[in-house]
Amino acid sequence: MTIAISGPVARTWHLVATAAGWQYRDEPGARQAAQLSLTTEQAWRLLTNNLPTAERLSTAGDHAIIGVLLSTRAIIGSPK
């Protein structure tokens, strides 16, 4: 699975399924189960539950995995 962020903060993550579970890798696995591409703004809006439902993101692959990615939320801030 590949998640690519573009914009002022550009980053790509590859999550590869292994016997021990999902692991971050520098390269994608042998089979790409899903891909999600979004801008920096779309990413922070998605993760903070502020992305309009009509907003179209670039996705490909397994709809179940994409559904999990699109329902992911996070708390963004600086640790003290």
C-alpha positions as CSV (number, residue, x, y, z in Angstrom):
1,M,0.0,0.0,0.0
2,T,1.3,3.4,-0.9
3,I,0.3,6.8,0.6
4,A,1.7,9.8,-1.2
5,I,1.4,13.4,0.1
6,S,2.3,16.3,-2.3
7,G,2.6,20.0,-1.6
8,P,4.7,22.0,0.9
9,V,5.2,18.9,2.9
10,A,5.8,16.0,0.4
11,R,6.2,12.4,1.7
12,T,5.5,8.9,0.5
13,W,4.9,5.9,2.8
14,H,4.9,2.3,1.7
15,L,3.2,-0.1,4.0
16,V,4.0,-3.8,3.2
17,A,2.2,-6.8,4.7
18,T,4.5,-9.2,6.4
19,A,4.0,-12.3,8.6
20,A,4.4,-10.0,11.6
21,G,1.9,-7.4,10.3
22,W,2.1,-4.1,8.4
23,Q,5.6,-2.5,8.2
24,Y,6.8,0.8,6.8
25,R,9.3,0.2,4.0
26,D,11.4,2.5,1.6
27,E,10.0,0.6,-1.4
28,P,6.5,-0.8,-2.2
29,G,5.9,-4.5,-1.8
30,A,5.6,-7.0,-4.6
31,R,1.9,-6.4,-4.9
32,Q,0.3,-3.0,-4.5
33,A,-3.0,-3.6,-2.7
34,A,-4.0,0.1,-2.6
35,Q,-2.8,3.6,-3.4
36,L,-3.9,6.9,-1.9
37,S,-2.5,10.3,-3.2
38,L,-3.5,13.6,-1.7
39,T,-2.1,17.1,-1.1
40,T,-0.8,18.4,2.2
41,E,-4.0,20.3,2.8
42,Q,-6.2,17.3,2.0
43,A,-4.1,15.1,4.3
44,W,-4.5,17.4,7.4
45,R,-8.2,17.9,6.6
46,L,-8.7,14.1,6.3
47,L,-6.8,13.4,9.5
48,T,-8.7,16.1,11.5
49,N,-12.1,15.1,10.1
50,N,-12.4,18.4,8.2
51,L,-12.3,17.0,4.6
52,P,-15.5,17.7,2.8
53,T,-17.2,14.5,1.7
54,A,-17.4,15.8,-1.8
55,E,-13.6,16.2,-2.0
56,R,-12.2,13.7,-4.5
57,L,-8.9,12.0,-3.6
58,S,-6.8,9.9,-6.0
59,T,-7.2,6.3,-5.0
60,A,-6.6,2.9,-6.6
61,G,-6.9,-0.7,-5.5
62,D,-8.7,-2.6,-2.8
63,H,-11.8,-0.6,-1.7
64,A,-11.8,-2.1,1.8
65,I,-8.2,-0.9,2.4
66,I,-9.0,2.5,0.9
67,G,-12.0,2.7,3.2
68,V,-9.8,2.1,6.2
69,L,-7.3,4.8,5.0
70,L,-10.2,7.3,4.4
71,S,-11.6,6.7,7.9
72,T,-8.3,7.2,9.7
73,R,-8.1,10.2,12.1
74,A,-5.1,11.6,14.0
75,I,-4.3,14.3,16.6
76,I,-1.8,16.8,15.2
77,G,0.3,18.8,17.5
78,S,3.7,19.3,19.2
79,P,4.6,17.1,22.2
80,K,5.7,19.0,25.2
